[in-house]
């Protein structure tokens, strides 16, 4: 049975956590956040799913209504947003190099750095257990303040040249009290990026990724299915202007999840006890690659089994806010 966790606000405004099963969703007693629940589970020696089942009450929760009313939160957050890190890897999925290669191709270059990076992953991204695999492309997106809730706008800065979706799966992790990375589960994700900036020069990838991101309503506990099939759509005035399937899961990836995790958490700075990490695993499907130009008010919709609820976020554009450095 697929078990997932949802953070939401009760009609009275108090935060709650719900456990969703095939039979329905039920409020938990005790911890009011997934972060508290995860710490509790780690301290008790139980898995996250075991601890959630033990705390499940008989109080049914209508997640669909909570979504419609804007009461569902991101499935993970941290009391101090600076201690939640958003990072990711690119060129990890079979087919993901095609669009990037077109974006970065130079007439004088037979094989781009992007294609070489992708082929390295195909050849060495799934090592045998215990062996070291090739490291992936890696990027930083921001901290917990850059995480948008389901239904909340993804706000593109005024200086951005583009704001487009990236339908992905993200891994969610808590660093245990002894510095061990603990995988809490997986979430649908929109790793929102600026592809026009990236296309200008692939060395601007780091700039293009400093944008908000969103996670789907639920945190899927347990392993990620080997094959995840979903759909990514863009709605404009209620009508789909772009609709395309996307694939994830290890059977559709050049890297194993274990290899992506190993190369992220090998850095001591990423094993600080109490921190939370959201790590985006990449995609091969982009509307930008099909020539779509988004505009304010467009709604990104990402859905995939075994996740029960889709992720929807409208696009918004921030007001221009020039920044001047002042000598102190």
Secondary structure as GFF3:
##gff-version 3
##sequence-region A 1 328
A	DSSP	beta_strand	4	9	.	.	.	ID=ss1
A	DSSP	beta_strand	15	21	.	.	.	ID=ss2
A	DSSP	beta_strand	24	28	.	.	.	ID=ss3
A	DSSP	alpha_helix	34	44	.	.	.	ID=ss4
A	DSSP	alpha_helix	48	55	.	.	.	ID=ss5
A	DSSP	beta_strand	56	60	.	.	.	ID=ss6
A	DSSP	alpha_helix	63	68	.	.	.	ID=ss7
A	DSSP	three_ten_helix	81	83	.	.	.	ID=ss8
A	DSSP	beta_strand	84	90	.	.	.	ID=ss9
A	DSSP	alpha_helix	96	104	.	.	.	ID=ss10
A	DSSP	alpha_helix	113	124	.	.	.	ID=ss11
A	DSSP	beta_strand	137	143	.	.	.	ID=ss12
A	DSSP	three_ten_helix	144	146	.	.	.	ID=ss13
A	DSSP	beta_strand	147	148	.	.	.	ID=ss14
A	DSSP	beta_strand	154	156	.	.	.	ID=ss15
A	DSSP	beta_strand	167	175	.	.	.	ID=ss16
A	DSSP	beta_strand	181	190	.	.	.	ID=ss17
A	DSSP	alpha_helix	195	200	.	.	.	ID=ss18
A	DSSP	three_ten_helix	202	204	.	.	.	ID=ss19
A	DSSP	alpha_helix	205	208	.	.	.	ID=ss20
A	DSSP	beta_strand	213	215	.	.	.	ID=ss21
A	DSSP	beta_strand	219	220	.	.	.	ID=ss22
A	DSSP	beta_strand	228	236	.	.	.	ID=ss23
A	DSSP	beta_strand	239	248	.	.	.	ID=ss24
A	DSSP	three_ten_helix	250	252	.	.	.	ID=ss25
A	DSSP	alpha_helix	257	265	.	.	.	ID=ss26
A	DSSP	three_ten_helix	268	270	.	.	.	ID=ss27
A	DSSP	beta_strand	276	280	.	.	.	ID=ss28
A	DSSP	three_ten_helix	288	290	.	.	.	ID=ss29
A	DSSP	beta_strand	299	304	.	.	.	ID=ss30
A	DSSP	beta_strand	311	317	.	.	.	ID=ss31
###
